[in-house]
Amino acid sequence: MSLADLVPKEAAYNYAFLDEQSKREVRRATLKAVAIPGYQVPFGSRELPIARGWGTGGLQVTMSLIGPGDTVKVIDQGTDAGVNALNLRRLVERTTGLPTTDRTEDASVIQTRHRIPEQPLRADQVIVFQVPLPEPLRFIERDEAATRRMHAEADYARAWVALYEDIVHSGTITRAAGYPALVNGRHIFSPSPIPRWDLPKLHRAPYLSLFGAGREKRVYAVPPWTSVEPLAFEDYPFAVESMAGRVCERCGATGVYMDEFIEGEGPRRYRCNDTAYCDAMFDANEAGDTGRVAQLEAVAVAVAATHRRVQTLSAAGK
Ligand SMILES: [Zn+2]
């Protein structure tokens, strides 16, 4: 007998790891979340072979959602190659046998941490966010019962005051990631720690966005075509990070979210944060495929259009 014989075979796991009863519970919570956009629905978060805080909420939503015919993409901070993304993807592959992909356009379900792909998603795609802190009011109120009541009564005065104080203190809104927004004109929600750059992509998006927080045991959703308005004042409208003048040193792209590198005294260097987009642009340039390059450049134009749409909305005090 060898040690390997003593290790249970992975086939002993249920399809998509979770038992059917657990998946049904997550699906029921998800359906309720879709019915009440932006509302945080409690669910019985299960143990997974991954530590809480490493994407277990998103993973439970993904595992409950996927089935034969799906193709899964997992990204971590814009990259498919992050350790966390690789491990989650491997778990999906091993327990479902489903294909996974790096290409945004080939995925039916995209699980993500901290980014929305640059490539605009279609109505037949679903994006699942890993959420560390689902409660947008936590930074102004520590008591869970109090924040639940504030949501129930749509009493968001203190959220507005906090935003106002931020402007008085710093002369600008300093919130960089996880910027709070009003969903469907009713609930303030946290879009998970995505950069401000990505928030306008959610406004009246054609696809379903699901948010899972494993440690905090909450699921919430933004259904297709739902309004997502970042909190802002008429004279301090919402603005995304400026990527003006930044060119990706690898693929030559502009107008997408860039990572910045500084080495010693040298000039600042930039690379696309979305590696799938960067790879596609790099390959298209290498192959001299001008049609594909134009297609990818149009992606940056589409992203800029989402920014303009939401910034106009915000400047109008809506
Ligand atoms: Zn690039």
Residues whose N, C-alpha, C, O or C-beta is under 5 A from the ligand:
A	BS01	ZN	C248 R250 C251 G252 A253 R271 C272 C278
